[in-house]
Amino acid sequence: MRPPIQPHNLVLRIAAKMLIPPILMFALYVQFHGETGPGGGFQAGVILATGFILYDLVFGEGYARMVVRPSWLPRLGALGVLIYGGVGLVSLLNGKAFLDYSALAHDPVHGQHLGVLLVELGVGITVFSI
């Protein structure tokens, strides 16, 4: 059952509908650009969470809970930590130091790119869910 929409603040709801998609897109940009420039998982997680907080404040907690169920949040936090730790574990199993990204691919440069991408993804998921 859907919660009732509050009829007031029509301008605020329209403005939020126009702002939330660019906020989420910017979070993805910061996430995937963090390897080569400013940004990364923490910043992307905060921006992504900000978009959902804005949605919650404007449309109400009932609708926000339908978009992201509260039971998902601890699982997402655990998934992010698992991704982060899994990258380090793969490095250890390949005979390298913990989080030595060169162990992740046949070419150390590709391993560095893949490692940074995965670790930042794990951090972003964890920060968003927290």
Backbone as XML, in Angstrom:
<?xml version="1.0"?>
<chain id="A" units="angstrom">
  <residue number="1" name="MET">
    <atom name="N" x="0.837" y="-1.163" z="0.000"/>
    <atom name="CA" x="0.000" y="0.000" z="0.000"/>
    <atom name="C" x="0.893" y="1.241" z="0.000"/>
  </residue>
  <residue number="2" name="ARG">
    <atom name="N" x="0.575" y="2.177" z="-0.853"/>
    <atom name="CA" x="1.368" y="3.392" z="-0.973"/>
    <atom name="C" x="0.947" y="4.397" z="0.087"/>
  </residue>
  <residue number="3" name="PRO">
    <atom name="N" x="1.905" y="5.101" z="0.660"/>
    <atom name="CA" x="1.543" y="6.154" z="1.607"/>
    <atom name="C" x="0.910" y="7.326" z="0.864"/>
  </residue>
  <residue number="4" name="PRO">
    <atom name="N" x="0.086" y="8.101" z="1.544"/>
    <atom name="CA" x="-0.559" y="9.229" z="0.863"/>
    <atom name="C" x="0.446" y="10.324" z="0.521"/>
  </residue>
  <residue number="5" name="ILE">
    <atom name="N" x="0.263" y="10.937" z="-0.650"/>
    <atom name="CA" x="1.089" y="12.068" z="-1.048"/>
    <atom name="C" x="0.574" y="13.316" z="-0.351"/>
  </residue>
  <residue number="6" name="GLN">
    <atom name="N" x="1.497" y="14.089" z="0.168"/>
    <atom name="CA" x="1.098" y="15.335" z="0.804"/>
    <atom name="C" x="0.838" y="16.362" z="-0.290"/>
  </residue>
  <residue number="7" name="PRO">
    <atom name="N" x="-0.342" y="16.971" z="-0.332"/>
    <atom name="CA" x="-0.682" y="17.873" z="-1.432"/>
    <atom name="C" x="0.048" y="19.210" z="-1.398"/>
  </residue>
  <residue number="8" name="HIS">
    <atom name="N" x="0.626" y="19.580" z="-0.256"/>
    <atom name="CA" x="1.298" y="20.865" z="-0.175"/>
    <atom name="C" x="2.726" y="20.767" z="-0.727"/>
  </residue>
  <residue number="9" name="ASN">
    <atom name="N" x="3.346" y="21.894" z="-0.913"/>
    <atom name="CA" x="4.719" y="21.980" z="-1.405"/>
    <atom name="C" x="4.881" y="21.420" z="-2.814"/>
  </residue>
  <residue number="10" name="LEU">
    <atom name="N" x="3.992" y="21.794" z="-3.703"/>
    <atom name="CA" x="4.065" y="21.334" z="-5.086"/>
    <atom name="C" x="5.358" y="21.788" z="-5.755"/>
  </residue>
  <residue number="11" name="VAL">
    <atom name="N" x="5.761" y="23.020" z="-5.515"/>
    <atom name="CA" x="6.989" y="23.544" z="-6.121"/>
    <atom name="C" x="8.201" y="22.776" z="-5.603"/>
  </residue>
  <residue number="12" name="LEU">
    <atom name="N" x="8.228" y="22.484" z="-4.328"/>
    <atom name="CA" x="9.330" y="21.736" z="-3.735"/>
    <atom name="C" x="9.419" y="20.329" z="-4.328"/>
  </residue>
  <residue number="13" name="ARG">
    <atom name="N" x="8.274" y="19.685" z="-4.510"/>
    <atom name="CA" x="8.283" y="18.336" z="-5.093"/>
    <atom name="C" x="8.783" y="18.357" z="-6.531"/>
  </residue>
  <residue number="14" name="ILE">
    <atom name="N" x="8.359" y="19.336" z="-7.310"/>
    <atom name="CA" x="8.805" y="19.434" z="-8.702"/>
    <atom name="C" x="10.297" y="19.737" z="-8.759"/>
  </residue>
  <residue number="15" name="ALA">
    <atom name="N" x="10.757" y="20.645" z="-7.889"/>
    <atom name="CA" x="12.190" y="20.968" z="-7.861"/>
    <atom name="C" x="13.015" y="19.743" z="-7.466"/>
  </residue>
  <residue number="16" name="ALA">
    <atom name="N" x="12.529" y="18.966" z="-6.509"/>
    <atom name="CA" x="13.254" y="17.768" z="-6.092"/>
    <atom name="C" x="13.296" y="16.742" z="-7.215"/>
  </residue>
  <residue number="17" name="LYS">
    <atom name="N" x="12.195" y="16.596" z="-7.951"/>
    <atom name="CA" x="12.178" y="15.663" z="-9.077"/>
    <atom name="C" x="13.174" y="16.071" z="-10.150"/>
  </residue>
  <residue number="18" name="MET">
    <atom name="N" x="13.436" y="17.380" z="-10.262"/>
    <atom name="CA" x="14.409" y="17.846" z="-11.250"/>
    <atom name="C" x="15.839" y="17.742" z="-10.726"/>
  </residue>
  <residue number="19" name="LEU">
    <atom name="N" x="16.039" y="17.808" z="-9.410"/>
    <atom name="CA" x="17.375" y="17.801" z="-8.835"/>
    <atom name="C" x="17.918" y="16.405" z="-8.529"/>
  </residue>
  <residue number="20" name="ILE">
    <atom name="N" x="17.056" y="15.488" z="-8.161"/>
    <atom name="CA" x="17.530" y="14.177" z="-7.715"/>
    <atom name="C" x="18.263" y="13.413" z="-8.823"/>
  </residue>
  <residue number="21" name="PRO">
    <atom name="N" x="17.753" y="13.338" z="-10.059"/>
    <atom name="CA" x="18.517" y="12.610" z="-11.084"/>
    <atom name="C" x="19.923" y="13.178" z="-11.338"/>
  </residue>
  <residue number="22" name="PRO">
    <atom name="N" x="20.110" y="14.501" z="-11.452"/>
    <atom name="CA" x="21.488" y="14.982" z="-11.611"/>
    <atom name="C" x="22.369" y="14.711" z="-10.391"/>
  </residue>
  <residue number="23" name="ILE">
    <atom name="N" x="21.788" y="14.717" z="-9.195"/>
    <atom name="CA" x="22.571" y="14.398" z="-8.000"/>
    <atom name="C" x="23.075" y="12.962" z="-8.081"/>
  </residue>
  <residue number="24" name="LEU">
    <atom name="N" x="22.202" y="12.034" z="-8.460"/>
    <atom name="CA" x="22.598" y="10.634" z="-8.560"/>
    <atom name="C" x="23.615" y="10.417" z="-9.683"/>
  </residue>
  <residue number="25" name="MET">
    <atom name="N" x="23.429" y="11.121" z="-10.800"/>
    <atom name="CA" x="24.397" y="11.015" z="-11.909"/>
    <atom name="C" x="25.760" y="11.570" z="-11.488"/>
  </residue>
  <residue number="26" name="PHE">
    <atom name="N" x="25.763" y="12.665" z="-10.745"/>
    <atom name="CA" x="27.021" y="13.234" z="-10.280"/>
    <atom name="C" x="27.716" y="12.279" z="-9.315"/>
  </residue>
  <residue number="27" name="ALA">
    <atom name="N" x="26.935" y="11.577" z="-8.496"/>
    <atom name="CA" x="27.530" y="10.588" z="-7.594"/>
    <atom name="C" x="28.227" y="9.490" z="-8.393"/>
  </residue>
  <residue number="28" name="LEU">
    <atom name="N" x="27.599" y="9.039" z="-9.469"/>
    <atom name="CA" x="28.244" y="8.021" z="-10.307"/>
    <atom name="C" x="29.494" y="8.569" z="-10.979"/>
  </residue>
  <residue number="29" name="TYR">
    <atom name="N" x="29.445" y="9.816" z="-11.419"/>
    <atom name="CA" x="30.622" y="10.435" z="-12.025"/>
    <atom name="C" x="31.771" y="10.498" z="-11.017"/>
  </residue>
  <residue number="30" name="VAL">
    <atom name="N" x="31.482" y="10.943" z="-9.804"/>
    <atom name="CA" x="32.520" y="11.046" z="-8.781"/>
    <atom name="C" x="33.061" y="9.656" z="-8.441"/>
  </residue>
  <residue number="31" name="GLN">
    <atom name="N" x="32.175" y="8.658" z="-8.414"/>
    <atom name="CA" x="32.606" y="7.289" z="-8.112"/>
    <atom name="C" x="33.604" y="6.777" z="-9.143"/>
  </residue>
  <residue number="32" name="PHE">
    <atom name="N" x="33.272" y="6.917" z="-10.404"/>
    <atom name="CA" x="34.104" y="6.307" z="-11.435"/>
    <atom name="C" x="35.210" y="7.228" z="-11.931"/>
  </residue>
  <residue number="33" name="HIS">
    <atom name="N" x="35.168" y="8.493" z="-11.557"/>
    <atom name="CA" x="36.244" y="9.411" z="-11.919"/>
    <atom name="C" x="37.280" y="9.500" z="-10.802"/>
  </residue>
  <residue number="34" name="GLY">
    <atom name="N" x="36.969" y="8.955" z="-9.639"/>
    <atom name="CA" x="37.846" y="9.053" z="-8.483"/>
    <atom name="C" x="39.188" y="8.372" z="-8.669"/>
  </residue>
  <residue number="35" name="GLU">
    <atom name="N" x="39.278" y="7.473" z="-9.616"/>
    <atom name="CA" x="40.543" y="6.778" z="-9.871"/>
    <atom name="C" x="41.562" y="7.717" z="-10.508"/>
  </residue>
  <residue number="36" name="THR">
    <atom name="N" x="41.099" y="8.658" z="-11.324"/>
    <atom name="CA" x="42.013" y="9.519" z="-12.063"/>
    <atom name="C" x="41.960" y="10.977" z="-11.631"/>
  </residue>
  <residue number="37" name="GLY">
    <atom name="N" x="41.064" y="11.348" z="-10.771"/>
    <atom name="CA" x="40.938" y="12.743" z="-10.353"/>
    <atom name="C" x="40.363" y="12.820" z="-8.952"/>
  </residue>
  <residue number="38" name="PRO">
    <atom name="N" x="39.976" y="14.019" z="-8.534"/>
    <atom name="CA" x="39.399" y="14.160" z="-7.201"/>
    <atom name="C" x="38.080" y="13.399" z="-7.086"/>
  </residue>
  <residue number="39" name="GLY">
    <atom name="N" x="37.886" y="12.825" z="-5.974"/>
    <atom name="CA" x="36.657" y="12.074" z="-5.744"/>
    <atom name="C" x="36.984" y="10.653" z="-5.350"/>
  </residue>
  <residue number="40" name="GLY">
    <atom name="N" x="35.998" y="9.825" z="-5.386"/>
    <atom name="CA" x="36.194" y="8.432" z="-5.023"/>
    <atom name="C" x="34.982" y="7.897" z="-4.299"/>
  </residue>
  <residue number="41" name="GLY">
    <atom name="N" x="35.183" y="6.777" z="-3.659"/>
    <atom name="CA" x="34.080" y="6.069" z="-3.037"/>
    <atom name="C" x="33.410" y="6.813" z="-1.909"/>
  </residue>
  <residue number="42" name="PHE">
    <atom name="N" x="34.198" y="7.431" z="-1.038"/>
    <atom name="CA" x="33.593" y="8.118" z="0.101"/>
    <atom name="C" x="32.740" y="9.286" z="-0.369"/>
  </residue>
  <residue number="43" name="GLN">
    <atom name="N" x="33.299" y="10.106" z="-1.234"/>
    <atom name="CA" x="32.564" y="11.271" z="-1.718"/>
    <atom name="C" x="31.321" y="10.845" z="-2.501"/>
  </residue>
  <residue number="44" name="ALA">
    <atom name="N" x="31.453" y="9.818" z="-3.331"/>
    <atom name="CA" x="30.307" y="9.340" z="-4.110"/>
    <atom name="C" x="29.224" y="8.776" z="-3.202"/>
  </residue>
  <residue number="45" name="GLY">
    <atom name="N" x="29.615" y="8.050" z="-2.168"/>
    <atom name="CA" x="28.634" y="7.515" z="-1.228"/>
    <atom name="C" x="27.866" y="8.608" z="-0.506"/>
  </residue>
  <residue number="46" name="VAL">
    <atom name="N" x="28.565" y="9.673" z="-0.142"/>
    <atom name="CA" x="27.910" y="10.795" z="0.533"/>
    <atom name="C" x="26.939" y="11.497" z="-0.417"/>
  </residue>
  <residue number="47" name="ILE">
    <atom name="N" x="27.355" y="11.719" z="-1.663"/>
    <atom name="CA" x="26.486" y="12.399" z="-2.629"/>
    <atom name="C" x="25.265" y="11.543" z="-2.936"/>
  </residue>
  <residue number="48" name="LEU">
    <atom name="N" x="25.469" y="10.241" z="-3.110"/>
    <atom name="CA" x="24.350" y="9.340" z="-3.380"/>
    <atom name="C" x="23.370" y="9.327" z="-2.209"/>
  </residue>
  <residue number="49" name="ALA">
    <atom name="N" x="23.887" y="9.271" z="-0.999"/>
    <atom name="CA" x="23.020" y="9.301" z="0.176"/>
    <atom name="C" x="22.270" y="10.625" z="0.272"/>
  </residue>
  <residue number="50" name="THR">
    <atom name="N" x="22.911" y="11.721" z="-0.132"/>
    <atom name="CA" x="22.265" y="13.021" z="-0.111"/>
    <atom name="C" x="21.043" y="13.043" z="-1.027"/>
  </residue>
  <residue number="51" name="GLY">
    <atom name="N" x="21.162" y="12.423" z="-2.196"/>
    <atom name="CA" x="20.021" y="12.346" z="-3.106"/>
    <atom name="C" x="18.849" y="11.614" z="-2.478"/>
  </residue>
  <residue number="52" name="PHE">
    <atom name="N" x="19.132" y="10.507" z="-1.794"/>
    <atom name="CA" x="18.057" y="9.753" z="-1.158"/>
    <atom name="C" x="17.508" y="10.476" z="0.074"/>
  </residue>
  <residue number="53" name="ILE">
    <atom name="N" x="18.349" y="11.205" z="0.777"/>
    <atom name="CA" x="17.865" y="11.987" z="1.917"/>
    <atom name="C" x="16.938" y="13.100" z="1.435"/>
  </residue>
  <residue number="54" name="LEU">
    <atom name="N" x="17.304" y="13.745" z="0.332"/>
    <atom name="CA" x="16.426" y="14.761" z="-0.250"/>
    <atom name="C" x="15.086" y="14.147" z="-0.637"/>
  </residue>
  <residue number="55" name="TYR">
    <atom name="N" x="15.115" y="12.970" z="-1.237"/>
    <atom name="CA" x="13.873" y="12.278" z="-1.605"/>
    <atom name="C" x="13.020" y="12.010" z="-0.371"/>
  </residue>
  <residue number="56" name="ASP">
    <atom name="N" x="13.657" y="11.558" z="0.692"/>
    <atom name="CA" x="12.948" y="11.267" z="1.936"/>
    <atom name="C" x="12.333" y="12.539" z="2.523"/>
  </residue>
  <residue number="57" name="LEU">
    <atom name="N" x="13.093" y="13.619" z="2.540"/>
    <atom name="CA" x="12.590" y="14.861" z="3.131"/>
    <atom name="C" x="11.418" y="15.445" z="2.350"/>
  </residue>
  <residue number="58" name="VAL">
    <atom name="N" x="11.450" y="15.313" z="1.027"/>
    <atom name="CA" x="10.411" y="15.938" z="0.204"/>
    <atom name="C" x="9.179" y="15.051" z="0.087"/>
  </residue>
  <residue number="59" name="PHE">
    <atom name="N" x="9.362" y="13.768" z="-0.162"/>
    <atom name="CA" x="8.222" y="12.892" z="-0.451"/>
    <atom name="C" x="7.744" y="12.086" z="0.746"/>
  </residue>
  <residue number="60" name="GLY">
    <atom name="N" x="8.513" y="12.030" z="1.787"/>
    <atom name="CA" x="8.096" y="11.325" z="2.987"/>
    <atom name="C" x="8.809" y="9.993" z="3.154"/>
  </residue>
  <residue number="61" name="GLU">
    <atom name="N" x="8.847" y="9.571" z="4.402"/>
    <atom name="CA" x="9.574" y="8.357" z="4.745"/>
    <atom name="C" x="8.961" y="7.111" z="4.114"/>
  </residue>
  <residue number="62" name="GLY">
    <atom name="N" x="7.654" y="7.102" z="3.960"/>
    <atom name="CA" x="6.989" y="5.933" z="3.375"/>
    <atom name="C" x="7.443" y="5.665" z="1.956"/>
  </residue>
  <residue number="63" name="TYR">
    <atom name="N" x="7.540" y="6.713" z="1.148"/>
    <atom name="CA" x="8.009" y="6.537" z="-0.233"/>
    <atom name="C" x="9.496" y="6.198" z="-0.270"/>
  </residue>
  <residue number="64" name="ALA">
    <atom name="N" x="10.266" y="6.806" z="0.608"/>
    <atom name="CA" x="11.703" y="6.514" z="0.635"/>
    <atom name="C" x="11.941" y="5.049" z="1.007"/>
  </residue>
  <residue number="65" name="ARG">
    <atom name="N" x="11.132" y="4.524" z="1.894"/>
    <atom name="CA" x="11.286" y="3.117" z="2.277"/>
    <atom name="C" x="10.880" y="2.172" z="1.146"/>
  </residue>
  <residue number="66" name="MET">
    <atom name="N" x="10.044" y="2.660" z="0.228"/>
    <atom name="CA" x="9.703" y="1.832" z="-0.930"/>
    <atom name="C" x="10.830" y="1.846" z="-1.961"/>
  </residue>
  <residue number="67" name="VAL">
    <atom name="N" x="11.602" y="2.919" z="-2.029"/>
    <atom name="CA" x="12.715" y="3.010" z="-2.980"/>
    <atom name="C" x="13.902" y="2.197" z="-2.486"/>
  </residue>
  <residue number="68" name="VAL">
    <atom name="N" x="14.302" y="2.414" z="-1.247"/>
    <atom name="CA" x="15.395" y="1.652" z="-0.634"/>
    <atom name="C" x="14.865" y="1.092" z="0.674"/>
  </residue>
  <residue number="69" name="ARG">
    <atom name="N" x="14.664" y="-0.197" z="0.691"/>
    <atom name="CA" x="14.116" y="-0.841" z="1.882"/>
    <atom name="C" x="15.151" y="-0.810" z="3.014"/>
  </residue>
  <residue number="70" name="PRO">
    <atom name="N" x="14.716" y="-0.496" z="4.234"/>
    <atom name="CA" x="15.656" y="-0.439" z="5.357"/>
    <atom name="C" x="16.397" y="-1.749" z="5.597"/>
  </residue>
  <residue number="71" name="SER">
    <atom name="N" x="15.786" y="-2.872" z="5.257"/>
    <atom name="CA" x="16.459" y="-4.159" z="5.467"/>
    <atom name="C" x="17.636" y="-4.349" z="4.512"/>
  </residue>
  <residue number="72" name="TRP">
    <atom name="N" x="17.687" y="-3.571" z="3.422"/>
    <atom name="CA" x="18.802" y="-3.674" z="2.477"/>
    <atom name="C" x="20.050" y="-2.981" z="2.997"/>
  </residue>
  <residue number="73" name="LEU">
    <atom name="N" x="19.888" y="-1.965" z="3.813"/>
    <atom name="CA" x="21.019" y="-1.120" z="4.192"/>
    <atom name="C" x="22.127" y="-1.868" z="4.939"/>
  </residue>
  <residue number="74" name="PRO">
    <atom name="N" x="21.827" y="-2.688" z="5.947"/>
    <atom name="CA" x="22.920" y="-3.438" z="6.579"/>
    <atom name="C" x="23.587" y="-4.421" z="5.607"/>
  </residue>
  <residue number="75" name="ARG">
    <atom name="N" x="22.786" y="-4.985" z="4.711"/>
    <atom name="CA" x="23.355" y="-5.910" z="3.723"/>
    <atom name="C" x="24.266" y="-5.184" z="2.746"/>
  </residue>
  <residue number="76" name="LEU">
    <atom name="N" x="23.854" y="-3.987" z="2.333"/>
    <atom name="CA" x="24.706" y="-3.200" z="1.447"/>
    <atom name="C" x="26.003" y="-2.796" z="2.147"/>
  </residue>
  <residue number="77" name="GLY">
    <atom name="N" x="25.901" y="-2.409" z="3.414"/>
    <atom name="CA" x="27.105" y="-2.072" z="4.172"/>
    <atom name="C" x="28.053" y="-3.249" z="4.258"/>
  </residue>
  <residue number="78" name="ALA">
    <atom name="N" x="27.504" y="-4.431" z="4.525"/>
    <atom name="CA" x="28.337" y="-5.635" z="4.590"/>
    <atom name="C" x="28.918" y="-5.979" z="3.228"/>
  </residue>
  <residue number="79" name="LEU">
    <atom name="N" x="28.147" y="-5.781" z="2.159"/>
    <atom name="CA" x="28.646" y="-6.053" z="0.812"/>
    <atom name="C" x="29.826" y="-5.152" z="0.475"/>
  </residue>
  <residue number="80" name="GLY">
    <atom name="N" x="29.732" y="-3.871" z="0.831"/>
    <atom name="CA" x="30.830" y="-2.945" z="0.566"/>
    <atom name="C" x="32.100" y="-3.350" z="1.296"/>
  </residue>
  <residue number="81" name="VAL">
    <atom name="N" x="31.965" y="-3.717" z="2.570"/>
    <atom name="CA" x="33.129" y="-4.163" z="3.337"/>
    <atom name="C" x="33.673" y="-5.467" z="2.761"/>
  </residue>
  <residue number="82" name="LEU">
    <atom name="N" x="32.791" y="-6.340" z="2.314"/>
    <atom name="CA" x="33.215" y="-7.607" z="1.712"/>
    <atom name="C" x="33.989" y="-7.367" z="0.414"/>
  </residue>
  <residue number="83" name="ILE">
    <atom name="N" x="33.537" y="-6.425" z="-0.409"/>
    <atom name="CA" x="34.263" y="-6.102" z="-1.637"/>
    <atom name="C" x="35.648" y="-5.576" z="-1.294"/>
  </residue>
  <residue number="84" name="TYR">
    <atom name="N" x="35.715" y="-4.651" z="-0.351"/>
    <atom name="CA" x="36.998" y="-4.070" z="0.054"/>
    <atom name="C" x="37.938" y="-5.154" z="0.573"/>
  </residue>
  <residue number="85" name="GLY">
    <atom name="N" x="37.440" y="-5.949" z="1.514"/>
    <atom name="CA" x="38.270" y="-7.010" z="2.085"/>
    <atom name="C" x="38.594" y="-8.104" z="1.087"/>
  </residue>
  <residue number="86" name="GLY">
    <atom name="N" x="37.659" y="-8.372" z="0.161"/>
    <atom name="CA" x="37.894" y="-9.402" z="-0.846"/>
    <atom name="C" x="39.039" y="-9.052" z="-1.773"/>
  </residue>
  <residue number="87" name="VAL">
    <atom name="N" x="39.172" y="-7.773" z="-2.104"/>
    <atom name="CA" x="40.294" y="-7.349" z="-2.942"/>
    <atom name="C" x="41.612" y="-7.621" z="-2.218"/>
  </residue>
  <residue number="88" name="GLY">
    <atom name="N" x="41.655" y="-7.301" z="-0.939"/>
    <atom name="CA" x="42.861" y="-7.583" z="-0.159"/>
    <atom name="C" x="43.125" y="-9.069" z="-0.017"/>
  </residue>
  <residue number="89" name="LEU">
    <atom name="N" x="42.075" y="-9.848" z="0.145"/>
    <atom name="CA" x="42.235" y="-11.294" z="0.283"/>
    <atom name="C" x="42.754" y="-11.920" z="-1.009"/>
  </residue>
  <residue number="90" name="VAL">
    <atom name="N" x="42.246" y="-11.467" z="-2.148"/>
    <atom name="CA" x="42.741" y="-11.972" z="-3.432"/>
    <atom name="C" x="44.223" y="-11.654" z="-3.585"/>
  </residue>
  <residue number="91" name="SER">
    <atom name="N" x="44.625" y="-10.468" z="-3.153"/>
    <atom name="CA" x="46.046" y="-10.106" z="-3.208"/>
    <atom name="C" x="46.876" y="-11.037" z="-2.338"/>
  </residue>
  <residue number="92" name="LEU">
    <atom name="N" x="46.393" y="-11.324" z="-1.132"/>
    <atom name="CA" x="47.116" y="-12.236" z="-0.241"/>
    <atom name="C" x="47.199" y="-13.645" z="-0.821"/>
  </residue>
  <residue number="93" name="LEU">
    <atom name="N" x="46.100" y="-14.115" z="-1.410"/>
    <atom name="CA" x="46.095" y="-15.461" z="-1.977"/>
    <atom name="C" x="47.009" y="-15.581" z="-3.190"/>
  </residue>
  <residue number="94" name="ASN">
    <atom name="N" x="47.288" y="-14.470" z="-3.854"/>
    <atom name="CA" x="48.216" y="-14.474" z="-4.986"/>
    <atom name="C" x="49.653" y="-14.230" z="-4.549"/>
  </residue>
  <residue number="95" name="GLY">
    <atom name="N" x="49.923" y="-14.254" z="-3.257"/>
    <atom name="CA" x="51.282" y="-14.135" z="-2.755"/>
    <atom name="C" x="51.808" y="-12.715" z="-2.656"/>
  </residue>
  <residue number="96" name="LYS">
    <atom name="N" x="50.950" y="-11.739" z="-2.684"/>
    <atom name="CA" x="51.364" y="-10.337" z="-2.571"/>
    <atom name="C" x="50.904" y="-9.790" z="-1.226"/>
  </residue>
  <residue number="97" name="ALA">
    <atom name="N" x="51.219" y="-8.531" z="-0.975"/>
    <atom name="CA" x="50.787" y="-7.870" z="0.255"/>
    <atom name="C" x="49.283" y="-7.581" z="0.184"/>
  </residue>
  <residue number="98" name="PHE">
    <atom name="N" x="48.682" y="-7.359" z="1.352"/>
    <atom name="CA" x="47.264" y="-7.018" z="1.417"/>
    <atom name="C" x="47.023" y="-5.736" z="0.628"/>
  </residue>
  <residue number="99" name="LEU">
    <atom name="N" x="46.043" y="-5.759" z="-0.263"/>
    <atom name="CA" x="45.672" y="-4.647" z="-1.142"/>
    <atom name="C" x="46.789" y="-4.251" z="-2.103"/>
  </residue>
  <residue number="100" name="ASP">
    <atom name="N" x="47.648" y="-5.201" z="-2.461"/>
    <atom name="CA" x="48.610" y="-4.961" z="-3.541"/>
    <atom name="C" x="47.877" y="-5.270" z="-4.841"/>
  </residue>
  <residue number="101" name="TYR">
    <atom name="N" x="47.425" y="-4.211" z="-5.496"/>
    <atom name="CA" x="46.535" y="-4.361" z="-6.643"/>
    <atom name="C" x="47.205" y="-5.023" z="-7.834"/>
  </residue>
  <residue number="102" name="SER">
    <atom name="N" x="48.511" y="-5.043" z="-7.884"/>
    <atom name="CA" x="49.184" y="-5.645" z="-9.036"/>
    <atom name="C" x="48.915" y="-7.138" z="-9.129"/>
  </residue>
  <residue number="103" name="ALA">
    <atom name="N" x="48.432" y="-7.746" z="-8.061"/>
    <atom name="CA" x="48.133" y="-9.176" z="-8.066"/>
    <atom name="C" x="46.770" y="-9.485" z="-8.673"/>
  </residue>
  <residue number="104" name="LEU">
    <atom name="N" x="46.015" y="-8.480" z="-9.055"/>
    <atom name="CA" x="44.646" y="-8.710" z="-9.512"/>
    <atom name="C" x="44.536" y="-8.986" z="-11.006"/>
  </residue>
  <residue number="105" name="ALA">
    <atom name="N" x="45.565" y="-8.722" z="-11.770"/>
    <atom name="CA" x="45.505" y="-8.931" z="-13.215"/>
    <atom name="C" x="46.879" y="-9.382" z="-13.704"/>
  </residue>
  <residue number="106" name="HIS">
    <atom name="N" x="46.913" y="-9.830" z="-14.958"/>
    <atom name="CA" x="48.178" y="-10.291" z="-15.547"/>
    <atom name="C" x="49.167" y="-9.146" z="-15.704"/>
  </residue>
  <residue number="107" name="ASP">
    <atom name="N" x="48.672" y="-7.948" z="-15.913"/>
    <atom name="CA" x="49.506" y="-6.758" z="-16.052"/>
    <atom name="C" x="49.354" y="-5.916" z="-14.784"/>
  </residue>
  <residue number="108" name="PRO">
    <atom name="N" x="50.450" y="-5.524" z="-14.139"/>
    <atom name="CA" x="50.331" y="-4.739" z="-12.900"/>
    <atom name="C" x="49.552" y="-3.437" z="-13.066"/>
  </residue>
  <residue number="109" name="VAL">
    <atom name="N" x="49.652" y="-2.791" z="-14.235"/>
    <atom name="CA" x="48.915" y="-1.541" z="-14.453"/>
    <atom name="C" x="47.416" y="-1.806" z="-14.488"/>
  </residue>
  <residue number="110" name="HIS">
    <atom name="N" x="47.008" y="-2.868" z="-15.181"/>
    <atom name="CA" x="45.582" y="-3.214" z="-15.194"/>
    <atom name="C" x="45.105" y="-3.612" z="-13.800"/>
  </residue>
  <residue number="111" name="GLY">
    <atom name="N" x="45.963" y="-4.306" z="-13.066"/>
    <atom name="CA" x="45.626" y="-4.676" z="-11.700"/>
    <atom name="C" x="45.415" y="-3.459" z="-10.812"/>
  </residue>
  <residue number="112" name="GLN">
    <atom name="N" x="46.256" y="-2.438" z="-10.996"/>
    <atom name="CA" x="46.104" y="-1.206" z="-10.227"/>
    <atom name="C" x="44.758" y="-0.550" z="-10.519"/>
  </residue>
  <residue number="113" name="HIS">
    <atom name="N" x="44.402" y="-0.448" z="-11.797"/>
    <atom name="CA" x="43.125" y="0.158" z="-12.168"/>
    <atom name="C" x="41.944" y="-0.631" z="-11.614"/>
  </residue>
  <residue number="114" name="LEU">
    <atom name="N" x="41.994" y="-1.939" z="-11.758"/>
    <atom name="CA" x="40.910" y="-2.785" z="-11.263"/>
    <atom name="C" x="40.808" y="-2.717" z="-9.746"/>
  </residue>
  <residue number="115" name="GLY">
    <atom name="N" x="41.947" y="-2.751" z="-9.070"/>
    <atom name="CA" x="41.946" y="-2.702" z="-7.610"/>
    <atom name="C" x="41.374" y="-1.410" z="-7.066"/>
  </residue>
  <residue number="116" name="VAL">
    <atom name="N" x="41.808" y="-0.292" z="-7.634"/>
    <atom name="CA" x="41.285" y="0.996" z="-7.170"/>
    <atom name="C" x="39.789" y="1.080" z="-7.431"/>
  </residue>
  <residue number="117" name="LEU">
    <atom name="N" x="39.347" y="0.634" z="-8.600"/>
    <atom name="CA" x="37.924" y="0.679" z="-8.934"/>
    <atom name="C" x="37.101" y="-0.147" z="-7.948"/>
  </residue>
  <residue number="118" name="LEU">
    <atom name="N" x="37.555" y="-1.350" z="-7.646"/>
    <atom name="CA" x="36.804" y="-2.227" z="-6.743"/>
    <atom name="C" x="36.800" y="-1.712" z="-5.304"/>
  </residue>
  <residue number="119" name="VAL">
    <atom name="N" x="37.953" y="-1.254" z="-4.842"/>
    <atom name="CA" x="38.020" y="-0.750" z="-3.471"/>
    <atom name="C" x="37.150" y="0.495" z="-3.317"/>
  </residue>
  <residue number="120" name="GLU">
    <atom name="N" x="37.223" y="1.402" z="-4.279"/>
    <atom name="CA" x="36.398" y="2.602" z="-4.207"/>
    <atom name="C" x="34.908" y="2.266" z="-4.307"/>
  </residue>
  <residue number="121" name="LEU">
    <atom name="N" x="34.560" y="1.259" z="-5.091"/>
    <atom name="CA" x="33.174" y="0.819" z="-5.172"/>
    <atom name="C" x="32.698" y="0.286" z="-3.822"/>
  </residue>
  <residue number="122" name="GLY">
    <atom name="N" x="33.522" y="-0.519" z="-3.177"/>
    <atom name="CA" x="33.173" y="-1.034" z="-1.858"/>
    <atom name="C" x="32.996" y="0.068" z="-0.830"/>
  </residue>
  <residue number="123" name="VAL">
    <atom name="N" x="33.900" y="1.047" z="-0.866"/>
    <atom name="CA" x="33.785" y="2.178" z="0.064"/>
    <atom name="C" x="32.514" y="2.972" z="-0.223"/>
  </residue>
  <residue number="124" name="GLY">
    <atom name="N" x="32.212" y="3.210" z="-1.494"/>
    <atom name="CA" x="31.023" y="3.970" z="-1.853"/>
    <atom name="C" x="29.743" y="3.298" z="-1.404"/>
  </residue>
  <residue number="125" name="ILE">
    <atom name="N" x="29.656" y="1.991" z="-1.607"/>
    <atom name="CA" x="28.465" y="1.251" z="-1.185"/>
    <atom name="C" x="28.306" y="1.307" z="0.333"/>
  </residue>
  <residue number="126" name="THR">
    <atom name="N" x="29.408" y="1.134" z="1.045"/>
    <atom name="CA" x="29.352" y="1.155" z="2.505"/>
    <atom name="C" x="28.956" y="2.529" z="3.034"/>
  </residue>
  <residue number="127" name="VAL">
    <atom name="N" x="29.573" y="3.586" z="2.506"/>
    <atom name="CA" x="29.249" y="4.933" z="2.970"/>
    <atom name="C" x="27.802" y="5.277" z="2.661"/>
  </residue>
  <residue number="128" name="PHE">
    <atom name="N" x="27.323" y="4.927" z="1.475"/>
    <atom name="CA" x="25.920" y="5.181" z="1.146"/>
    <atom name="C" x="24.987" y="4.487" z="2.118"/>
  </residue>
  <residue number="129" name="SER">
    <atom name="N" x="25.247" y="3.240" z="2.421"/>
    <atom name="CA" x="24.331" y="2.475" z="3.264"/>
    <atom name="C" x="24.368" y="2.914" z="4.712"/>
  </residue>
  <residue number="130" name="ILE">
    <atom name="N" x="25.491" y="3.421" z="5.151"/>
    <atom name="CA" x="25.585" y="3.872" z="6.546"/>
    <atom name="C" x="24.862" y="5.197" z="6.682"/>
  </residue>
</chain>
